[in-house]
Amino acid sequence: MEWRHTIAEGLAPVVDLVYPPRCPLCGDAIARQKGLCMPCWSSLAIPGSPKCKRCGRPFGSETASDETVCAPCLAHPPRHAGIAAGTLYNDASRQLVLAFKHGGKIAFAPMLAGLIATHLADADESDPPLLVPVPLHRWRLWKRGYNQAALLARELAKLGKGELMLEGLERHRVTPSLGGLGRSARQRAIAGSIRVPKSRQARIRGRDVILVDDVMTSGATSEVCVGALLKAGARSVQIACFARVLDEALDAAA
């Protein structure tokens, strides 16, 4: 509500006085809450151009252009309509993700979503895309207390990037933790575990969708989600995440 936002803004200077803001990565003093110090901002790997036309993978070569398609996309054309990543996965983004996902630092959501938002177009008010978070199984949601992808989707909706649809997907089968697994193992673990509930299919049919997650690692989870959304009739599915692990890092763990 607007009045809550106004009160929060009014109290911010008092909060900063009583609890001086600190950078969540290094602990140094910063000007305001919900941010990083300049050195830590600089340590984040922000993807830029040139990048793959299909998936947004940044190219290391200056000879490429934004119209170039990367080798993985040429070999296996993706079903998604592109990947909008706020950062590339490195030590700095890893610390933020762990604190946000497992450390209960839900106050990070606006900052992380803000980085994602810079890579997304503003929504067309007459036909906005649906912002659908990658789902958690109800047992994992109960244990953690929140779905970090849903928090990011909610913030992206506030930033005008689409229409929030929190329950567009459901994880109807418990899957093991995917941390530390290589590409093939992740694909086997996640296969067939996510679907669009029948009650949500009519709303998705014919709409563009932005699938929201905190980290995109192998793409196994997003692949299953994209497939389920397209099967339900989505016109297109773009992936939006805070941190993206490039294949080189994943292959080393496979």
N, C-alpha and C positions, 0 to 999 in steps of 0.2 A: 504494500500500500504506500501511497505517496507520503502520507504523514509520518510513517515509520522511517522512510528514507530521509525525510527532512530532519527528524529528531536525531537520527544516526549521524548525519552530517554535522549537525550543531554540536553534538557531544564529542566529535572526533578530536578537536584540540585538547579537550580535558583528558580524554583517554591517552593521548600522546604525551601529556604532561605527567600523568600518574604512572603510565607504563611506556617509557621512551621506546619508540619503534626500533627494532633491530632487524637486520637482514636475516632471513630464515636459513640462509646457506652458511654464512660465515660468522654471524653474530655482531657485525659492526653496526654502529649507529647509522640510521637512515632518516630521511626527511619526514616520511609518513609511513603509516601502516600499510600492509598489503603490497609490498614492493620488495625489490632487491637493491643492494648497493651497486654502484656503477661497475666495479670490477666483476661482480658476480653476473650482472646483466651481460657483460662482455664475454663471460665464459660460456654462455649458452650458444649453441650452434644453430643459428637461424637460417633455414634454407632460402636460397635466392636463385637468381638466374645465372646462366641458362639452365633449364630443367626440362625433363621429359614431358612431351605434350600429353601423354596418356596418364602417367602416374605421378608426375611432379618430382621425380627423383632428380636431385641436382647433379649436373655434369661437372666433372673436374676440368674438362677442356673448354677453353674459350672459343674453340672453333665450332662448337655446337650452338644451337639456337633453341628458343622455346618451341619451335616447330619440329624439332628432332624427337624421334621416338627411341627410347633406350632399348638395349639388347634383350632384357627380360620381357619387355612388353611386345617386342617383335616376335620372340620365340613363343610366348604364351599370352596372347592379347587378353587383358583383364576384362571382367564383366562390369566392374565399377566404372564410374564416370570421372575418376580422378581422386587424388589424395591431397588434402589440405592439412599439412603438418605444421604446428606452431614452432617446433624445434626438431633437430635431429638428436637422437639419443646419445648422450655422453654423461660424464660423471655429474655435471651440474644438474642436468634434467633428471637424471636418475635419483638424485637426492630429493628433488622436489616431488617426483612421482611417489617415492616411498613414503615421504611424510604425508602426502595428500591421501594416498590409497590405504596405507596401513598404520599411519601415525595419527589419524584423526584430525589432520590439519585441513578441515573443510573450508576454512577461510581463504585458502589458496585458490579456490575455484574461480573467482573473478579474474585474478591475475593470469592463470593458465588459459582460461577461455579467451581472454583478451589477446593473447598471442596467437591462438587459433584463428580468431576472428579476422586478423589482418590478412589472412590467406583465403577468406571467403567473400563472395560478393554479397552486397546487401540484398535482402529478400524483396521480390516483387510483391507488393501488398495485395495485388489482385490474384496472385497464384504463388504463394510462398511455399518453399520446400518444407517438408516435415522433418523436424529434428528428432531422430529416434536414437536413444542410447543403446549401446550393447548391454544386454540384460545380465543380471546375476541370478543364479538359482536362489529360490526363496530361503534355503537353509544358509547359504553364504551371505545373503542380504541380512538375515536375522543376526548372524554372528558379527558382521562388520558394522551393521547399523545404518548403512547408507550405500548407495550405488554411485561411485565416483563419476561414472560416465553420465549418469542422470544429472548430477550437479553441474557438470560442464554444459550439457544440453540446455539446462535451465538458464544458465548465464548467457549462452549464445542467443537464446530467444530474446532475452532482455536487450541484447546488442543489435537486435533487428536482423538476425541471420536466418530466421525461419519461424515456423509454428511448432510449438512444443508438443510432442506425442510420447509421453513417458512409457506407455505400455504397448508400443508397436510391435515389440518382439518379446518372446518369453523363452527362458531356458528351462525346458521341461524335464531334463535329465541332468543329474549331478555329474560333473566332469572333474577329473583330478586337476590339481594346480599345474599350470603349463610352464611355470618358471623353471628354467634350466633344460627344457626339452628342445630338441632340434626340430627342424621343419616337418619331417615325416611323422615324428611322434606326436607333434601338436595336431596335425591333420587327423590322425587316427583317434586321438582323444576327444576331439571336438565334433567329429562327424555326426550329423543327425540329431544334435542336442538342442538346436534353436529353431524356432518356428514363429510365424505370425499367427496369433490367436484368431479364430474364425470371426470373432466379434469385431476385430480391427481391420479385416481385409477390405471392407467396402471403403473405408476412409483412405486407405493406402492406394487403392486401385486408381491408376491414371495420374498419380502425383509424383513429383520429384522428391527424393528423400536424401537427407544428409545423415549418415550413420556416424554417431559420436562415440569416441572412446578416449581413454587417457593415453594408452600406449599401443602402437601397432608394431608387433614384433615380426612374426613370420607371415602374417596375413591370414593365418588359418581361421581364426575366429571371425574376422571381417568377411572372409570368403563365404562362410556358412551363413552369416547374416545377410550379405548381399544376395545370395542365392534365394534365401527365404523371402526377402522383400520383392525381388523380381518375380518369383513364383506367385506372389500375392497380387501382382499387377502393377507394381511401381514402375513409373515411366523411366526413371534413372535413379542410380544410387551413388552419391559421392561420399567418400570417407573423410571424416575430420577427426584429428587426434592432436594431443599436445606434443607427444614425442614419437618419432618414427625411427625404428631400428632398420638400418640399411642391410641388405642381404649379406654384405661382406662380413659383418659382425655375427650374424646369425649362422652363416655357413661354418664359421670357426667353432661354433658350439655344437654343430650337428654330428 
